[in-house]
Amino acid sequence: MLPPLLGLLLDCAKKTDQTVVSISLGALVHLIEVGGHQFSASDWDTLLKSIRCKFCPIFRTSILVYQL
């Protein structure tokens, strides 16, 4: 269940509507704060890989723009 939930939250975090972004990131933080202690090592790997996969292009673009 974790991968589909992460996918949904991270997809919403990439939207242009700041309300949707704020709600999705707030839900992700809440999930980690409240349930993180129950995550297995595999769950943490899934979480971190999902974040990396979804946001690497954004970070690369931000870094390139910043360097210019």
PDB file of N, H, CA, C and O in Angstrom:
ATOM      1  N   MET A   1       0.809  -1.198   0.000  1.00  0.00           N
ATOM      2  CA  MET A   1       0.000   0.000   0.000  1.00  0.00           C
ATOM      3  C   MET A   1       0.857   1.269   0.000  1.00  0.00           C
ATOM      4  O   MET A   1       0.428   2.305  -0.506  1.00  0.00           O
ATOM      5  N   LEU A   2       2.038   1.192   0.553  1.00  0.00           N
ATOM      6  H   LEU A   2       2.387   0.350   0.964  1.00  0.00           H
ATOM      7  CA  LEU A   2       2.879   2.379   0.637  1.00  0.00           C
ATOM      8  C   LEU A   2       3.262   2.936  -0.743  1.00  0.00           C
ATOM      9  O   LEU A   2       3.126   4.141  -0.952  1.00  0.00           O
ATOM     10  N   PRO A   3       3.729   2.124  -1.682  1.00  0.00           N
ATOM     11  CA  PRO A   3       4.115   2.708  -2.977  1.00  0.00           C
ATOM     12  C   PRO A   3       2.993   3.470  -3.688  1.00  0.00           C
ATOM     13  O   PRO A   3       3.250   4.562  -4.196  1.00  0.00           O
ATOM     14  N   PRO A   4       1.754   2.945  -3.751  1.00  0.00           N
ATOM     15  CA  PRO A   4       0.706   3.735  -4.412  1.00  0.00           C
ATOM     16  C   PRO A   4       0.392   5.045  -3.673  1.00  0.00           C
ATOM     17  O   PRO A   4       0.130   6.069  -4.305  1.00  0.00           O
ATOM     18  N   LEU A   5       0.420   5.007  -2.351  1.00  0.00           N
ATOM     19  H   LEU A   5       0.633   4.176  -1.838  1.00  0.00           H
ATOM     20  CA  LEU A   5       0.156   6.216  -1.575  1.00  0.00           C
ATOM     21  C   LEU A   5       1.250   7.250  -1.807  1.00  0.00           C
ATOM     22  O   LEU A   5       0.965   8.431  -2.007  1.00  0.00           O
ATOM     23  N   LEU A   6       2.497   6.804  -1.778  1.00  0.00           N
ATOM     24  H   LEU A   6       2.729   5.844  -1.615  1.00  0.00           H
ATOM     25  CA  LEU A   6       3.607   7.722  -2.047  1.00  0.00           C
ATOM     26  C   LEU A   6       3.505   8.298  -3.449  1.00  0.00           C
ATOM     27  O   LEU A   6       3.730   9.490  -3.660  1.00  0.00           O
ATOM     28  N   GLY A   7       3.165   7.444  -4.403  1.00  0.00           N
ATOM     29  H   GLY A   7       2.982   6.476  -4.231  1.00  0.00           H
ATOM     30  CA  GLY A   7       3.023   7.913  -5.778  1.00  0.00           C
ATOM     31  C   GLY A   7       1.978   9.004  -5.890  1.00  0.00           C
ATOM     32  O   GLY A   7       2.196  10.017  -6.553  1.00  0.00           O
ATOM     33  N   LEU A   8       0.842   8.797  -5.241  1.00  0.00           N
ATOM     34  H   LEU A   8       0.665   7.974  -4.702  1.00  0.00           H
ATOM     35  CA  LEU A   8      -0.229   9.797  -5.266  1.00  0.00           C
ATOM     36  C   LEU A   8       0.222  11.106  -4.619  1.00  0.00           C
ATOM     37  O   LEU A   8       0.039  12.180  -5.191  1.00  0.00           O
ATOM     38  N   LEU A   9       0.808  11.013  -3.431  1.00  0.00           N
ATOM     39  H   LEU A   9       0.956  10.140  -2.966  1.00  0.00           H
ATOM     40  CA  LEU A   9       1.236  12.225  -2.727  1.00  0.00           C
ATOM     41  C   LEU A   9       2.317  12.975  -3.500  1.00  0.00           C
ATOM     42  O   LEU A   9       2.293  14.204  -3.575  1.00  0.00           O
ATOM     43  N   LEU A  10       3.254  12.240  -4.069  1.00  0.00           N
ATOM     44  H   LEU A  10       3.273  11.242  -4.008  1.00  0.00           H
ATOM     45  CA  LEU A  10       4.339  12.890  -4.797  1.00  0.00           C
ATOM     46  C   LEU A  10       3.867  13.445  -6.139  1.00  0.00           C
ATOM     47  O   LEU A  10       4.366  14.477  -6.587  1.00  0.00           O
ATOM     48  N   ASP A  11       2.918  12.776  -6.782  1.00  0.00           N
ATOM     49  H   ASP A  11       2.513  11.938  -6.418  1.00  0.00           H
ATOM     50  CA  ASP A  11       2.343  13.335  -8.013  1.00  0.00           C
ATOM     51  C   ASP A  11       1.623  14.644  -7.712  1.00  0.00           C
ATOM     52  O   ASP A  11       1.740  15.614  -8.461  1.00  0.00           O
ATOM     53  N   CYS A  12       0.886  14.663  -6.618  1.00  0.00           N
ATOM     54  H   CYS A  12       0.791  13.875  -6.010  1.00  0.00           H
ATOM     55  CA  CYS A  12       0.175  15.887  -6.222  1.00  0.00           C
ATOM     56  C   CYS A  12       1.161  17.000  -5.862  1.00  0.00           C
ATOM     57  O   CYS A  12       0.882  18.177  -6.089  1.00  0.00           O
ATOM     58  N   ALA A  13       2.306  16.627  -5.306  1.00  0.00           N
ATOM     59  H   ALA A  13       2.532  15.671  -5.122  1.00  0.00           H
ATOM     60  CA  ALA A  13       3.308  17.623  -4.901  1.00  0.00           C
ATOM     61  C   ALA A  13       3.942  18.312  -6.107  1.00  0.00           C
ATOM     62  O   ALA A  13       4.579  19.354  -5.952  1.00  0.00           O
ATOM     63  N   LYS A  14       3.781  17.756  -7.289  1.00  0.00           N
ATOM     64  H   LYS A  14       3.263  16.910  -7.414  1.00  0.00           H
ATOM     65  CA  LYS A  14       4.354  18.353  -8.497  1.00  0.00           C
ATOM     66  C   LYS A  14       3.347  19.190  -9.278  1.00  0.00           C
ATOM     67  O   LYS A  14       3.674  19.707 -10.346  1.00  0.00           O
ATOM     68  N   LYS A  15       2.144  19.331  -8.767  1.00  0.00           N
ATOM     69  H   LYS A  15       1.879  18.911  -7.899  1.00  0.00           H
ATOM     70  CA  LYS A  15       1.114  20.110  -9.447  1.00  0.00           C
ATOM     71  C   LYS A  15       1.418  21.602  -9.361  1.00  0.00           C
ATOM     72  O   LYS A  15       2.261  22.033  -8.573  1.00  0.00           O
ATOM     73  N   THR A  16       0.728  22.374 -10.172  1.00  0.00           N
ATOM     74  H   THR A  16       0.044  22.025 -10.812  1.00  0.00           H
ATOM     75  CA  THR A  16       0.941  23.826 -10.157  1.00  0.00           C
ATOM     76  C   THR A  16       0.076  24.524  -9.118  1.00  0.00           C
ATOM     77  O   THR A  16       0.373  25.651  -8.724  1.00  0.00           O
ATOM     78  N   ASP A  17      -0.985  23.872  -8.671  1.00  0.00           N
ATOM     79  H   ASP A  17      -1.226  22.956  -8.991  1.00  0.00           H
ATOM     80  CA  ASP A  17      -1.868  24.446  -7.655  1.00  0.00           C
ATOM     81  C   ASP A  17      -1.190  24.350  -6.287  1.00  0.00           C
ATOM     82  O   ASP A  17      -1.002  23.252  -5.762  1.00  0.00           O
ATOM     83  N   GLN A  18      -0.833  25.473  -5.722  1.00  0.00           N
ATOM     84  H   GLN A  18      -0.986  26.365  -6.149  1.00  0.00           H
ATOM     85  CA  GLN A  18      -0.090  25.486  -4.463  1.00  0.00           C
ATOM     86  C   GLN A  18      -0.877  24.893  -3.298  1.00  0.00           C
ATOM     87  O   GLN A  18      -0.280  24.392  -2.346  1.00  0.00           O
ATOM     88  N   THR A  19      -2.191  24.941  -3.358  1.00  0.00           N
ATOM     89  H   THR A  19      -2.676  25.348  -4.132  1.00  0.00           H
ATOM     90  CA  THR A  19      -3.006  24.327  -2.305  1.00  0.00           C
ATOM     91  C   THR A  19      -2.843  22.819  -2.339  1.00  0.00           C
ATOM     92  O   THR A  19      -2.675  22.181  -1.300  1.00  0.00           O
ATOM     93  N   VAL A  20      -2.893  22.249  -3.535  1.00  0.00           N
ATOM     94  H   VAL A  20      -3.029  22.767  -4.380  1.00  0.00           H
ATOM     95  CA  VAL A  20      -2.725  20.800  -3.690  1.00  0.00           C
ATOM     96  C   VAL A  20      -1.319  20.386  -3.248  1.00  0.00           C
ATOM     97  O   VAL A  20      -1.152  19.374  -2.568  1.00  0.00           O
ATOM     98  N   VAL A  21      -0.325  21.161  -3.633  1.00  0.00           N
ATOM     99  H   VAL A  21      -0.462  21.983  -4.186  1.00  0.00           H
ATOM    100  CA  VAL A  21       1.062  20.874  -3.251  1.00  0.00           C
ATOM    101  C   VAL A  21       1.205  20.909  -1.732  1.00  0.00           C
ATOM    102  O   VAL A  21       1.802  20.008  -1.142  1.00  0.00           O
ATOM    103  N   SER A  22       0.670  21.928  -1.112  1.00  0.00           N
ATOM    104  H   SER A  22       0.185  22.660  -1.591  1.00  0.00           H
ATOM    105  CA  SER A  22       0.774  22.078   0.338  1.00  0.00           C
ATOM    106  C   SER A  22       0.091  20.923   1.071  1.00  0.00           C
ATOM    107  O   SER A  22       0.639  20.383   2.032  1.00  0.00           O
ATOM    108  N   ILE A  23      -1.095  20.553   0.621  1.00  0.00           N
ATOM    109  H   ILE A  23      -1.541  20.992  -0.159  1.00  0.00           H
ATOM    110  CA  ILE A  23      -1.820  19.460   1.266  1.00  0.00           C
ATOM    111  C   ILE A  23      -1.066  18.140   1.106  1.00  0.00           C
ATOM    112  O   ILE A  23      -0.950  17.371   2.061  1.00  0.00           O
ATOM    113  N   SER A  24      -0.561  17.879  -0.084  1.00  0.00           N
ATOM    114  H   SER A  24      -0.656  18.503  -0.859  1.00  0.00           H
ATOM    115  CA  SER A  24       0.122  16.607  -0.312  1.00  0.00           C
ATOM    116  C   SER A  24       1.425  16.516   0.476  1.00  0.00           C
ATOM    117  O   SER A  24       1.730  15.463   1.036  1.00  0.00           O
ATOM    118  N   LEU A  25       2.192  17.592   0.527  1.00  0.00           N
ATOM    119  H   LEU A  25       1.944  18.447   0.072  1.00  0.00           H
ATOM    120  CA  LEU A  25       3.440  17.554   1.299  1.00  0.00           C
ATOM    121  C   LEU A  25       3.156  17.489   2.793  1.00  0.00           C
ATOM    122  O   LEU A  25       3.887  16.837   3.539  1.00  0.00           O
ATOM    123  N   GLY A  26       2.094  18.164   3.234  1.00  0.00           N
ATOM    124  H   GLY A  26       1.500  18.693   2.628  1.00  0.00           H
ATOM    125  CA  GLY A  26       1.688  18.064   4.630  1.00  0.00           C
ATOM    126  C   GLY A  26       1.292  16.645   4.997  1.00  0.00           C
ATOM    127  O   GLY A  26       1.623  16.158   6.078  1.00  0.00           O
ATOM    128  N   ALA A  27       0.574  15.980   4.082  1.00  0.00           N
ATOM    129  H   ALA A  27       0.305  16.376   3.205  1.00  0.00           H
ATOM    130  CA  ALA A  27       0.184  14.584   4.318  1.00  0.00           C
ATOM    131  C   ALA A  27       1.403  13.673   4.348  1.00  0.00           C
ATOM    132  O   ALA A  27       1.462  12.743   5.153  1.00  0.00           O
ATOM    133  N   LEU A  28       2.378  13.930   3.477  1.00  0.00           N
ATOM    134  H   LEU A  28       2.330  14.686   2.823  1.00  0.00           H
ATOM    135  CA  LEU A  28       3.601  13.126   3.465  1.00  0.00           C
ATOM    136  C   LEU A  28       4.375  13.297   4.768  1.00  0.00           C
ATOM    137  O   LEU A  28       4.848  12.317   5.344  1.00  0.00           O
ATOM    138  N   VAL A  29       4.502  14.520   5.228  1.00  0.00           N
ATOM    139  H   VAL A  29       4.117  15.316   4.761  1.00  0.00           H
ATOM    140  CA  VAL A  29       5.187  14.785   6.499  1.00  0.00           C
ATOM    141  C   VAL A  29       4.439  14.109   7.650  1.00  0.00           C
ATOM    142  O   VAL A  29       5.055  13.500   8.524  1.00  0.00           O
ATOM    143  N   HIS A  30       3.123  14.219   7.645  1.00  0.00           N
ATOM    144  H   HIS A  30       2.622  14.714   6.935  1.00  0.00           H
ATOM    145  CA  HIS A  30       2.317  13.601   8.704  1.00  0.00           C
ATOM    146  C   HIS A  30       2.492  12.080   8.692  1.00  0.00           C
ATOM    147  O   HIS A  30       2.638  11.457   9.744  1.00  0.00           O
ATOM    148  N   LEU A  31       2.476  11.495   7.504  1.00  0.00           N
ATOM    149  H   LEU A  31       2.357  12.001   6.650  1.00  0.00           H
ATOM    150  CA  LEU A  31       2.684  10.051   7.379  1.00  0.00           C
ATOM    151  C   LEU A  31       4.017   9.637   7.995  1.00  0.00           C
ATOM    152  O   LEU A  31       4.085   8.638   8.711  1.00  0.00           O
ATOM    153  N   ILE A  32       5.058  10.385   7.727  1.00  0.00           N
ATOM    154  H   ILE A  32       5.003  11.197   7.145  1.00  0.00           H
ATOM    155  CA  ILE A  32       6.384  10.068   8.255  1.00  0.00           C
ATOM    156  C   ILE A  32       6.424  10.286   9.767  1.00  0.00           C
ATOM    157  O   ILE A  32       6.957   9.454  10.501  1.00  0.00           O
ATOM    158  N   GLU A  33       5.859  11.405  10.234  1.00  0.00           N
ATOM    159  H   GLU A  33       5.426  12.081   9.638  1.00  0.00           H
ATOM    160  CA  GLU A  33       5.883  11.699  11.667  1.00  0.00           C
ATOM    161  C   GLU A  33       5.094  10.679  12.482  1.00  0.00           C
ATOM    162  O   GLU A  33       5.553  10.228  13.532  1.00  0.00           O
ATOM    163  N   VAL A  34       3.918  10.321  12.002  1.00  0.00           N
ATOM    164  H   VAL A  34       3.545  10.687  11.150  1.00  0.00           H
ATOM    165  CA  VAL A  34       3.028   9.453  12.770  1.00  0.00           C
ATOM    166  C   VAL A  34       3.339   7.979  12.562  1.00  0.00           C
ATOM    167  O   VAL A  34       3.299   7.191  13.507  1.00  0.00           O
ATOM    168  N   GLY A  35       3.646   7.607  11.329  1.00  0.00           N
ATOM    169  H   GLY A  35       3.678   8.246  10.561  1.00  0.00           H
ATOM    170  CA  GLY A  35       3.834   6.189  11.042  1.00  0.00           C
ATOM    171  C   GLY A  35       5.249   5.768  10.772  1.00  0.00           C
ATOM    172  O   GLY A  35       5.528   4.578  10.628  1.00  0.00           O
ATOM    173  N   GLY A  36       6.156   6.727  10.701  1.00  0.00           N
ATOM    174  H   GLY A  36       5.931   7.694  10.819  1.00  0.00           H
ATOM    175  CA  GLY A  36       7.544   6.421  10.349  1.00  0.00           C
ATOM    176  C   GLY A  36       8.210   5.401  11.251  1.00  0.00           C
ATOM    177  O   GLY A  36       9.041   4.613  10.801  1.00  0.00           O
ATOM    178  N   HIS A  37       7.848   5.415  12.517  1.00  0.00           N
ATOM    179  H   HIS A  37       7.172   6.056  12.883  1.00  0.00           H
ATOM    180  CA  HIS A  37       8.466   4.466  13.451  1.00  0.00           C
ATOM    181  C   HIS A  37       8.051   3.029  13.155  1.00  0.00           C
ATOM    182  O   HIS A  37       8.690   2.089  13.630  1.00  0.00           O
ATOM    183  N   GLN A  38       6.989   2.850  12.377  1.00  0.00           N
ATOM    184  H   GLN A  38       6.470   3.613  11.991  1.00  0.00           H
ATOM    185  CA  GLN A  38       6.532   1.517  12.015  1.00  0.00           C
ATOM    186  C   GLN A  38       7.080   1.066  10.659  1.00  0.00           C
ATOM    187  O   GLN A  38       6.884  -0.082  10.260  1.00  0.00           O
ATOM    188  N   PHE A  39       7.759   1.957   9.960  1.00  0.00           N
ATOM    189  H   PHE A  39       7.918   2.889  10.285  1.00  0.00           H
ATOM    190  CA  PHE A  39       8.301   1.609   8.652  1.00  0.00           C
ATOM    191  C   PHE A  39       9.430   0.604   8.798  1.00  0.00           C
ATOM    192  O   PHE A  39      10.257   0.704   9.705  1.00  0.00           O
ATOM    193  N   SER A  40       9.451  -0.345   7.914  1.00  0.00           N
ATOM    194  H   SER A  40       8.779  -0.427   7.178  1.00  0.00           H
ATOM    195  CA  SER A  40      10.566  -1.283   7.836  1.00  0.00           C
ATOM    196  C   SER A  40      11.673  -0.620   7.010  1.00  0.00           C
ATOM    197  O   SER A  40      11.475   0.445   6.426  1.00  0.00           O
ATOM    198  N   ALA A  41      12.818  -1.258   6.973  1.00  0.00           N
ATOM    199  H   ALA A  41      12.979  -2.123   7.447  1.00  0.00           H
ATOM    200  CA  ALA A  41      13.913  -0.743   6.144  1.00  0.00           C
ATOM    201  C   ALA A  41      13.468  -0.682   4.685  1.00  0.00           C
ATOM    202  O   ALA A  41      13.825   0.249   3.962  1.00  0.00           O
ATOM    203  N   SER A  42      12.703  -1.656   4.262  1.00  0.00           N
ATOM    204  H   SER A  42      12.414  -2.412   4.849  1.00  0.00           H
ATOM    205  CA  SER A  42      12.187  -1.685   2.892  1.00  0.00           C
ATOM    206  C   SER A  42      11.230  -0.520   2.636  1.00  0.00           C
ATOM    207  O   SER A  42      11.251   0.078   1.560  1.00  0.00           O
ATOM    208  N   ASP A  43      10.390  -0.198   3.628  1.00  0.00           N
ATOM    209  H   ASP A  43      10.373  -0.683   4.502  1.00  0.00           H
ATOM    210  CA  ASP A  43       9.472   0.940   3.497  1.00  0.00           C
ATOM    211  C   ASP A  43      10.252   2.240   3.332  1.00  0.00           C
ATOM    212  O   ASP A  43       9.902   3.080   2.503  1.00  0.00           O
ATOM    213  N   TRP A  44      11.312   2.404   4.126  1.00  0.00           N
ATOM    214  H   TRP A  44      11.597   1.722   4.800  1.00  0.00           H
ATOM    215  CA  TRP A  44      12.122   3.616   4.025  1.00  0.00           C
ATOM    216  C   TRP A  44      12.805   3.687   2.662  1.00  0.00           C
ATOM    217  O   TRP A  44      12.892   4.760   2.065  1.00  0.00           O
ATOM    218  N   ASP A  45      13.288   2.548   2.170  1.00  0.00           N
ATOM    219  H   ASP A  45      13.217   1.676   2.655  1.00  0.00           H
ATOM    220  CA  ASP A  45      13.889   2.519   0.836  1.00  0.00           C
ATOM    221  C   ASP A  45      12.872   2.951  -0.219  1.00  0.00           C
ATOM    222  O   ASP A  45      13.185   3.731  -1.119  1.00  0.00           O
ATOM    223  N   THR A  46      11.649   2.430  -0.093  1.00  0.00           N
ATOM    224  H   THR A  46      11.395   1.797   0.637  1.00  0.00           H
ATOM    225  CA  THR A  46      10.586   2.787  -1.033  1.00  0.00           C
ATOM    226  C   THR A  46      10.301   4.276  -0.975  1.00  0.00           C
ATOM    227  O   THR A  46      10.176   4.926  -2.013  1.00  0.00           O
ATOM    228  N   LEU A  47      10.200   4.820   0.222  1.00  0.00           N
ATOM    229  H   LEU A  47      10.302   4.292   1.065  1.00  0.00           H
ATOM    230  CA  LEU A  47       9.927   6.240   0.395  1.00  0.00           C
ATOM    231  C   LEU A  47      11.017   7.094  -0.244  1.00  0.00           C
ATOM    232  O   LEU A  47      10.726   8.001  -1.024  1.00  0.00           O
ATOM    233  N   LEU A  48      12.261   6.803   0.089  1.00  0.00           N
ATOM    234  H   LEU A  48      12.497   6.067   0.722  1.00  0.00           H
ATOM    235  CA  LEU A  48      13.372   7.612  -0.414  1.00  0.00           C
ATOM    236  C   LEU A  48      13.540   7.477  -1.921  1.00  0.00           C
ATOM    237  O   LEU A  48      13.823   8.462  -2.603  1.00  0.00           O
ATOM    238  N   LYS A  49      13.370   6.272  -2.445  1.00  0.00           N
ATOM    239  H   LYS A  49      13.140   5.472  -1.891  1.00  0.00           H
ATOM    240  CA  LYS A  49      13.463   6.079  -3.896  1.00  0.00           C
ATOM    241  C   LYS A  49      12.336   6.816  -4.608  1.00  0.00           C
ATOM    242  O   LYS A  49      12.546   7.390  -5.677  1.00  0.00           O
ATOM    243  N   SER A  50      11.146   6.803  -4.024  1.00  0.00           N
ATOM    244  H   SER A  50      10.975   6.337  -3.156  1.00  0.00           H
ATOM    245  CA  SER A  50      10.019   7.507  -4.635  1.00  0.00           C
ATOM    246  C   SER A  50      10.274   9.003  -4.694  1.00  0.00           C
ATOM    247  O   SER A  50      10.014   9.647  -5.710  1.00  0.00           O
ATOM    248  N   ILE A  51      10.779   9.544  -3.611  1.00  0.00           N
ATOM    249  H   ILE A  51      10.990   9.020  -2.786  1.00  0.00           H
ATOM    250  CA  ILE A  51      11.078  10.978  -3.574  1.00  0.00           C
ATOM    251  C   ILE A  51      12.164  11.302  -4.592  1.00  0.00           C
ATOM    252  O   ILE A  51      12.054  12.278  -5.334  1.00  0.00           O
ATOM    253  N   ARG A  52      13.200  10.494  -4.626  1.00  0.00           N
ATOM    254  H   ARG A  52      13.289   9.701  -4.024  1.00  0.00           H
ATOM    255  CA  ARG A  52      14.300  10.734  -5.553  1.00  0.00           C
ATOM    256  C   ARG A  52      13.821  10.662  -7.001  1.00  0.00           C
ATOM    257  O   ARG A  52      14.171  11.520  -7.811  1.00  0.00           O
ATOM    258  N   CYS A  53      13.033   9.659  -7.328  1.00  0.00           N
ATOM    259  H   CYS A  53      12.748   8.962  -6.669  1.00  0.00           H
ATOM    260  CA  CYS A  53      12.546   9.485  -8.703  1.00  0.00           C
ATOM    261  C   CYS A  53      11.638  10.620  -9.132  1.00  0.00           C
ATOM    262  O   CYS A  53      11.702  11.069 -10.276  1.00  0.00           O
ATOM    263  N   LYS A  54      10.800  11.086  -8.233  1.00  0.00           N
ATOM    264  H   LYS A  54      10.748  10.722  -7.304  1.00  0.00           H
ATOM    265  CA  LYS A  54       9.837  12.123  -8.585  1.00  0.00           C
ATOM    266  C   LYS A  54      10.453  13.509  -8.645  1.00  0.00           C
ATOM    267  O   LYS A  54      10.033  14.338  -9.452  1.00  0.00           O
ATOM    268  N   PHE A  55      11.446  13.775  -7.799  1.00  0.00           N
ATOM    269  H   PHE A  55      11.788  13.102  -7.143  1.00  0.00           H
ATOM    270  CA  PHE A  55      11.940  15.136  -7.681  1.00  0.00           C
ATOM    271  C   PHE A  55      13.316  15.378  -8.274  1.00  0.00           C
ATOM    272  O   PHE A  55      13.742  16.530  -8.354  1.00  0.00           O
ATOM    273  N   CYS A  56      14.030  14.343  -8.693  1.00  0.00           N
ATOM    274  H   CYS A  56      13.684  13.407  -8.628  1.00  0.00           H
ATOM    275  CA  CYS A  56      15.348  14.569  -9.288  1.00  0.00           C
ATOM    276  C   CYS A  56      15.301  15.517 -10.480  1.00  0.00           C
ATOM    277  O   CYS A  56      16.130  16.423 -10.559  1.00  0.00           O
ATOM    278  N   PRO A  57      14.362  15.345 -11.414  1.00  0.00           N
ATOM    279  CA  PRO A  57      14.330  16.303 -12.538  1.00  0.00           C
ATOM    280  C   PRO A  57      14.088  17.735 -12.076  1.00  0.00           C
ATOM    281  O   PRO A  57      14.654  18.666 -12.649  1.00  0.00           O
ATOM    282  N   ILE A  58      13.267  17.930 -11.061  1.00  0.00           N
ATOM    283  H   ILE A  58      12.807  17.174 -10.595  1.00  0.00           H
ATOM    284  CA  ILE A  58      12.998  19.276 -10.549  1.00  0.00           C
ATOM    285  C   ILE A  58      14.267  19.856  -9.938  1.00  0.00           C
ATOM    286  O   ILE A  58      14.612  21.011 -10.189  1.00  0.00           O
ATOM    287  N   PHE A  59      14.970  19.044  -9.124  1.00  0.00           N
ATOM    288  H   PHE A  59      14.690  18.106  -8.919  1.00  0.00           H
ATOM    289  CA  PHE A  59      16.186  19.533  -8.491  1.00  0.00           C
ATOM    290  C   PHE A  59      17.254  19.838  -9.523  1.00  0.00           C
ATOM    291  O   PHE A  59      17.956  20.842  -9.402  1.00  0.00           O
ATOM    292  N   ARG A  60      17.390  19.000 -10.528  1.00  0.00           N
ATOM    293  H   ARG A  60      16.820  18.185 -10.626  1.00  0.00           H
ATOM    294  CA  ARG A  60      18.389  19.247 -11.577  1.00  0.00           C
ATOM    295  C   ARG A  60      18.086  20.557 -12.290  1.00  0.00           C
ATOM    296  O   ARG A  60      18.993  21.356 -12.522  1.00  0.00           O
ATOM    297  N   THR A  61      16.832  20.788 -12.638  1.00  0.00           N
ATOM    298  H   THR A  61      16.095  20.138 -12.450  1.00  0.00           H
ATOM    299  CA  THR A  61      16.442  22.017 -13.314  1.00  0.00           C
ATOM    300  C   THR A  61      16.703  23.222 -12.413  1.00  0.00           C
ATOM    301  O   THR A  61      17.210  24.244 -12.874  1.00  0.00           O
ATOM    302  N   SER A  62      16.358  23.106 -11.135  1.00  0.00           N
ATOM    303  H   SER A  62      15.946  22.276 -10.760  1.00  0.00           H
ATOM    304  CA  SER A  62      16.579  24.214 -10.203  1.00  0.00           C
ATOM    305  C   SER A  62      18.053  24.531 -10.072  1.00  0.00           C
ATOM    306  O   SER A  62      18.442  25.698 -10.019  1.00  0.00           O
ATOM    307  N   ILE A  63      18.877  23.491 -10.019  1.00  0.00           N
ATOM    308  H   ILE A  63      18.561  22.543 -10.062  1.00  0.00           H
ATOM    309  CA  ILE A  63      20.325  23.692  -9.896  1.00  0.00           C
ATOM    310  C   ILE A  63      20.868  24.366 -11.148  1.00  0.00           C
ATOM    311  O   ILE A  63      21.687  25.281 -11.060  1.00  0.00           O
ATOM    312  N   LEU A  64      20.410  23.914 -12.318  1.00  0.00           N
ATOM    313  H   LEU A  64      19.744  23.171 -12.390  1.00  0.00           H
ATOM    314  CA  LEU A  64      20.882  24.529 -13.559  1.00  0.00           C
ATOM    315  C   LEU A  64      20.467  25.990 -13.631  1.00  0.00           C
ATOM    316  O   LEU A  64      21.278  26.837 -14.006  1.00  0.00           O
ATOM    317  N   VAL A  65      19.242  26.301 -13.286  1.00  0.00           N
ATOM    318  H   VAL A  65      18.583  25.612 -12.982  1.00  0.00           H
ATOM    319  CA  VAL A  65      18.784  27.691 -13.318  1.00  0.00           C
ATOM    320  C   VAL A  65      19.582  28.520 -12.323  1.00  0.00           C
ATOM    321  O   VAL A  65      19.968  29.649 -12.623  1.00  0.00           O
ATOM    322  N   TYR A  66      19.832  27.960 -11.130  1.00  0.00           N
ATOM    323  H   TYR A  66      19.518  27.042 -10.887  1.00  0.00           H
ATOM    324  CA  TYR A  66      20.588  28.678 -10.115  1.00  0.00           C
ATOM    325  C   TYR A  66      22.005  28.964 -10.583  1.00  0.00           C
ATOM    326  O   TYR A  66      22.540  30.041 -10.316  1.00  0.00           O
ATOM    327  N   GLN A  67      22.623  28.004 -11.282  1.00  0.00           N
ATOM    328  H   GLN A  67      22.189  27.130 -11.498  1.00  0.00           H
ATOM    329  CA  GLN A  67      23.999  28.171 -11.739  1.00  0.00           C
ATOM    330  C   GLN A  67      24.107  29.206 -12.854  1.00  0.00           C
ATOM    331  O   GLN A  67      25.150  29.838 -13.019  1.00  0.00           O
ATOM    332  N   LEU A  68      23.024  29.379 -13.624  1.00  0.00           N
ATOM    333  H   LEU A  68      22.177  28.865 -13.490  1.00  0.00           H
ATOM    334  CA  LEU A  68      23.057  30.350 -14.717  1.00  0.00           C
ATOM    335  C   LEU A  68      22.966  31.729 -14.128  1.00  0.00           C
ATOM    336  O   LEU A  68      22.975  32.716 -14.864  1.00  0.00           O
TER     337      LEU A  68
END
